[in-house]
Amino acid sequence: MIKQYPLFESLGARFPILMAPMFLVTNTKMMVEALNSGITAAFPALNYRTDEALRMAIAEIRSQTSKPFGVNLIVNKSNIKYKQQLKTCVELKVGFIITSLGNPKETISLCKPIGIKVFCDVVDLMYAKKVEDLGADAVIAVSSIAGGHSGNLPPEELIPMLKKHIKIPVISAGGIATSSGLKQALELGADGVSVGTVFIASHEAGVSDEYKQALVDYSGKDIIMTKLISGTPLSVINTSYMKSLGNNPGFLNKLMHKNKILKKYIKMFIAVKGMKAIENAAHKATYKTVWVAGSCINDIHNIRSVREIVNSLTEVFNNTRKTG
Ligand SMILES: Cc1cc2nc3c(=O)[nH]c(=O)nc-3n(C[C@H](O)[C@H](O)[C@H](O)COP(=O)(O)O)c2cc1C
């Protein structure tokens, strides 16, 4: 593949791959390994409870690599730390910001003038056009097969549509765990890819061994979409705990749909409660296993280092662009 990937090259990456931000999973070890393996990477600011911890994480990564990297900000009202997180990212001049779940206007207006790139998560053309008009540097096209909060359209539909109608680079997110998956995404016209799930099954990932092993043991058909955890569709492994929850929307969900005034508060409550469940399951073995992952776990057969995963993803490139 001789094609050039200017956006990724401008971030010091030799391959057009972004290690996607993952709540509770991405840690500084993964970041350093990814950046030093020839790709770029971002972590969610929310992985750090305090501003001091966020600053320390940025300093720690910078002490081990000179490559620029990104921070993911949830830019809607559910993230009460957003203003401080943005202020810190601007002050410390991180390489780029990935915005999700909200309007990126303020982030773009503060970051662009000082040269911090802003990439925005989008799931459809309307929103992609909106963030392009606001000045986003790229869109991250979250497809229906992405791990976490996924979109509605399959990549085969979403990527060509965005490429046809917007001018900024389109990064494809969802379903990529192999070199052939990467090739397919680039052939659809993507200017790069954002890869999450496969990196959970890495030695460096900050989650329990049980969670990592589940990605090897379960297959793509065990992935279900559920609204029961965060209130919006989330892809999780259909563990016996998830099966025990069944399709019952639960008392709070039912109440939310009946009572418009309470809806906002119940939604927030469900989101916070769901995040707590994910947090508990991510770090220790518990019967309440809520393991977030995408259907590309089908292609995960062992637990490897981040560098090994990068090397296998990039096999599609010729020998002259080996990682080092
Ligand atoms: C465990 C997990 C946690 C995630 N957390 C976040 C997050 O905090 N912020 C975000 O914008 N996206 C999050 N995502 C979505 C990823 O950034 C990315 O879009 C997705 O993983 C790509 O699809 P893939 O998992 O099929 O590679 C998460 C995904 C997973 C699997």
The ligand as an SDF file (V2000), in Angstrom:
LIG
                    3D

 31 33  0  0  0  0  0  0  0  0999 V2000
  -14.3160   -1.0660   26.3930 C   0  0  0  0  0  0  0  0  0  0  0  0
  -14.5640    0.1240   25.5120 C   0  0  0  0  0  0  0  0  0  0  0  0
  -14.5990    1.3960   26.0870 C   0  0  0  0  0  0  0  0  0  0  0  0
  -14.8070    2.5210   25.2740 C   0  0  0  0  0  0  0  0  0  0  0  0
  -14.7740    3.7630   25.8550 N   0  0  0  0  0  0  0  0  0  0  0  0
  -14.9010    4.8730   25.0770 C   0  0  0  0  0  0  0  0  0  0  0  0
  -14.7730    6.1660   25.6500 C   0  0  0  0  0  0  0  0  0  0  0  0
  -14.5380    6.3390   26.8420 O   0  0  0  0  0  0  0  0  0  0  0  0
  -14.9240    7.2350   24.8230 N   0  0  0  0  0  0  0  0  0  0  0  0
  -15.1800    7.0940   23.4800 C   0  0  0  0  0  0  0  0  0  0  0  0
  -15.3050    8.0930   22.7820 O   0  0  0  0  0  0  0  0  0  0  0  0
  -15.2830    5.8770   22.9150 N   0  0  0  0  0  0  0  0  0  0  0  0
  -15.1290    4.7700   23.6750 C   0  0  0  0  0  0  0  0  0  0  0  0
  -15.1870    3.5290   23.0950 N   0  0  0  0  0  0  0  0  0  0  0  0
  -15.2930    3.4310   21.6310 C   0  0  0  0  0  0  0  0  0  0  0  0
  -13.8880    3.3810   20.9990 C   0  0  0  0  0  0  0  0  0  0  0  0
  -13.2290    4.6140   21.1780 O   0  0  0  0  0  0  0  0  0  0  0  0
  -13.9450    3.0360   19.4900 C   0  0  0  0  0  0  0  0  0  0  0  0
  -14.8180    3.8910   18.8300 O   0  0  0  0  0  0  0  0  0  0  0  0
  -14.3890    1.5900   19.2640 C   0  0  0  0  0  0  0  0  0  0  0  0
  -13.7390    0.7390   20.1860 O   0  0  0  0  0  0  0  0  0  0  0  0
  -14.0640    1.1370   17.8540 C   0  0  0  0  0  0  0  0  0  0  0  0
  -14.6480   -0.1190   17.5930 O   0  0  0  0  0  0  0  0  0  0  0  0
  -13.9160   -1.5390   17.8770 P   0  0  0  0  0  0  0  0  0  0  0  0
  -14.0160   -1.7430   19.3440 O   0  0  0  0  0  0  0  0  0  0  0  0
  -14.7470   -2.4870   17.0870 O   0  0  0  0  0  0  0  0  0  0  0  0
  -12.4970   -1.4240   17.4110 O   0  0  0  0  0  0  0  0  0  0  0  0
  -15.0090    2.3730   23.8800 C   0  0  0  0  0  0  0  0  0  0  0  0
  -14.9850    1.0960   23.3170 C   0  0  0  0  0  0  0  0  0  0  0  0
  -14.7550   -0.0170   24.1040 C   0  0  0  0  0  0  0  0  0  0  0  0
  -14.6910   -1.3830   23.4740 C   0  0  0  0  0  0  0  0  0  0  0  0
  1  2  1  0
  2  3  1  0
  2 30  2  0
  3  4  2  0
  4  5  1  0
  4 28  1  0
  5  6  2  0
  6  7  1  0
  6 13  1  0
  7  8  2  0
  7  9  1  0
  9 10  1  0
 10 11  2  0
 10 12  1  0
 12 13  2  0
 13 14  1  0
 14 15  1  0
 14 28  1  0
 15 16  1  0
 16 17  1  0
 16 18  1  0
 18 19  1  0
 18 20  1  0
 20 21  1  0
 20 22  1  0
 22 23  1  0
 23 24  1  0
 24 25  2  0
 24 26  1  0
 24 27  1  0
 28 29  2  0
 29 30  1  0
 30 31  1  0
M  END
$$$$
